[in-house]
């Protein structure tokens, strides 16, 4: 089994298309197809279900994908480690982040990193914390800025960034805004909620707060970005329980303290693989984070 065969396999799995993968790899489509057939013969199993429009992984292909990604990540880390010993940081830094993550200014940090290490290619992915933890664990990301959960810290290394209480955002004319008093989950049973999809950090923090209080809630309006959430609240279509720093993004909204928020804090961390698997580029970024914070 050759590394290039695994590289070709991963590219096709990511693009779900032979032509697009061949263009990205800058190889001929016939050569890419031959590479996949060689891999399938060696493994004695089909790896893809091919149709005229796309390709999808078979069960064997899904099993191989996780291992192939780990192998390629380890090979990349080996190359980068040798380059680092030689005094030059090269290779790729693949990182992920939640949107509007507290405790780090991602754009400024990456700009400072690029100035110091111009030969490192930066790849950035923004998604929910659950997906980020999975991708760090699988070796697809070198590190991630994410919401902390116990499951993540059990499987991965983590460095704390910051911690803050959750707060309730609502329209200024909403009944909660007029009282000015702190409210608990039990006071919000009849409210319409705006929130992120499951897997995003703020949603996990809010779900944890309500679960701890033994209160069930229904999220009627689910979004995947902060500005849509704030727009819906500003139109008085619902309330949102979010990290306290979100109120700075829309000062026109009323912010009501959440009772027991200290027990359900929004804590953010840097998620890393085990120390032996942490890439030199990731270590350099963490070092820079310490000097920039």
N, C-alpha and C positions, 0 to 999 in steps of 0.2 A: 504494500500500500504506500503510495507516494503522497507527499504533502500537497502537491499540486492537484491531485485528484480530490483530496479533502477540500481544498480551497474552491475548486470548481463546484463541488457538491453543495457547499455552504452558500455560494453565490446564487445558484439556481434555487435553492430552498428559500433564500431571502427575497429574490425577485419573482419567484413563482412563474418564471418565463425563461426559456432557453435563449431567445434572441437578446433580450435585455441584459441577461447575465453575461452573455458573450461580449456584448458591446462594452459593458462595464469592465470586464477583465481584459478587454482588447485581445481576444482570441477569436478564431473562426467558430461559427456555430457547429460546423461538422466536427472540429477538434474537441469542442466542449462536449458534444454528444458522445463522441468516442471515449472521452475520459470518464463520463458517467457510466457508460456501458462496461468499461474495464472494472470500475469499482463494483458494479452490480455482479459481474461474473466472479470477482474475487470473494465477495461476501455471500454469493449464491442466494441473492434475494433482490427483488425489485425495490428501488428506493423512491420512485415517483410514479404517480398515476398521471399519464399524459393525455391532454385533450387538445383541441385545436386552439383554444384561447389561453389556457394556463396549465400549470402542472402543480400537483399537490403531493405532499409526502405520504408514503405508505406507513404502516406501523413500524416497519424496519427502518424506514427513512427517519422517522421521528426519533427512534432510539439512537440512530447514528448521529443525528444533528447535535445533540447535547455533547456527546463525546468529541465530535469533530471540532466544535467550537472551543472546548477546553484544550484540546491538543494544539490548535492554532494559536490560542492565547498564550500557552506555555512556550511555544516556539518564538512568538513575537517577544515575550518577556525575556527569553534567553538572548536574543539579538540586542535588545535594548540594554540589558545588563552589561554585556560586553562593551557596547558603545559608551556606557556610563563610566566604566572602568578606564576607558581610553580618554576620558575627560570631555566627551561631547555627548549631549543628550539628543538622541534621534528617535525615530519611530513614530508611534501614534499614542495619543492620550484620548481615550474614549470615556466620557463621563456623562452622567445623567443628573437631572435636577427636577424637582417639583417647581411649578411656577410660583413666583413671589415667595420663595423660600426665605425664612427668617434666619439671621445670623451670618449671612454671607452675601456679598454683592458679586454675583457670578460673572457678569460681563466685565467688570473692572478687574476681577481676579484673573480671568482668562487673558485679558489684554496685557496685564503685567507678566503673566507666564509666557506669552508669545514674545514679548520684548526680550526676555531672558533666554528663551529656548526657541529660537526661530526655526530650527530644523525639525521640530516636533509637530506633526499634523494633529490638529485638534478636531475631535468629533464630539458633538453635543446632542443629547436626546432629552426631550422634556416629556415626562409622563407621570403617572401616579406612583406613590412610594412603593406599593406592592409590586408593581412591574419592575421598578428600579432595583429592588432587593433581589428579585429573581434573576435579573440580568447580571448583577454583580456576582451573585452566586454561581452563575453559569459561565462566567468569564467573558461575557460579551461587553461588559463595562469595567473599566479599571477602578472606578469609584462613583459614588452618587451622593448628592445632597438630598436628604429625604427626612420624612417624619419617622420617628423612632417607634418601633413596636418590639415587644419582647421576643417574638419569633425571629425578627431580624437580628437582634443582638445575640441570640443563641447560636445562629448559623454563621454570622459575619462579625468582623471587627467593626467597632463604631467609635467615633470621636464626637463628643458633644459640641454642638454649635451654640444653641440658646434654648431657652424655655420661657413660655409666656402663657397667661391664662386665656381661656376662651371667653368671648363676649357675644352678646346678642345685638345684631344690627337690624333696624327696622325703619320704616318711614317716620318722619317727624310727627305726623298726625296719628300714628298708631297708638293704641291704648297703653302699650308698654312704655312709650316715650313720655307720656304725660305724668306717670307716677314718679319716674326717676329712681325707683327703688330696685334693688337687685332682685332677680327672679331665679327660680330653680326649675329644673326640668318638669317638675309636677305642675308648675304654673303655665306650661306651654303645651299642654296636652291637646287643646283644641285649635292650635295654630296651624297655618299652612306653611310648610318649610321649603326653602330654596337651599339646595346643597349640591356638592359635587357628586360625581358618580362614585360608587364604592371603589376603594383602592387608592383614592387620593387622600393625602394626609389629613387635611381639615375634616373631611367626612369621617375618617377613622376616629379622630379626636372627639368629635361630637357624638358619634355612635357610642363611644366608650363612656362619655359622661352620662348619657341617658340610660345605658345599660346598668351603670353603677347605681343609678337612682331607681332602677326598676320601672322605668317609664318607657312605653313603646311610642314611637312616632312614625309618621308616614311622610316621606319626602315626595311632594307632588311635582316639584320642578327641579330636574337634574340637569346640571351643566358641566362643561369641562374647562371653563376658564373663569378667572376672577371677575373680569369686567362684565360678563353676562350675568353672573350672580348679583353683582352690585346693581346692575340695571334693573333686574327684576324686583329687587328689594326697593329700589328708588321709585318704581311704579306702584308700590304697595301691593304687589302680587303675593308676597310672602315675607317671612322673616328668615334670617340666617344666623346660625351659631358658628362663629369663625374665630381664628386667632386674633388677638387684640390689635395687631398692627394693621389688619385690613381696614380698620376705620380711618386710617390716614389716607387711604386711596379715594375715599368718598366722604369728605367732611360734612356734606349735607345730610347724611343719614344720622339717625339717633343711635347711640351706643348704650346698651343697658348691661350692667355687670351681671355675670352668671354666678349664682350661688354654688359654692363647692368647686369653683374653677381651679383652685389650687390643687385639687385632687385629680383633675382631668386637664392637665396642662398640655399645650401644644409644644412638644420637645422636638427639636431638629438635630440631626446628626450627619456626620460623614460616614457613609457605609463603605467598607473596604473588605476585600477578600482576606484570608489569613495572611499574616505578615510575610510568610515565605512566598506567597503568590502575588504580593503587591508589586506593581511595576515601578521601575525607576522614575518614570514620568509622574505617576501618582504620588510617589514620595516627594518629588520636587514640588508638586502643587500643594501638598499638605504643608510643607515647609514654608512655602510662600504665603499660604493662608495664615500661618502663625505670625508672619511679619506684617501682613496687611491689616489684620484685625486689630 
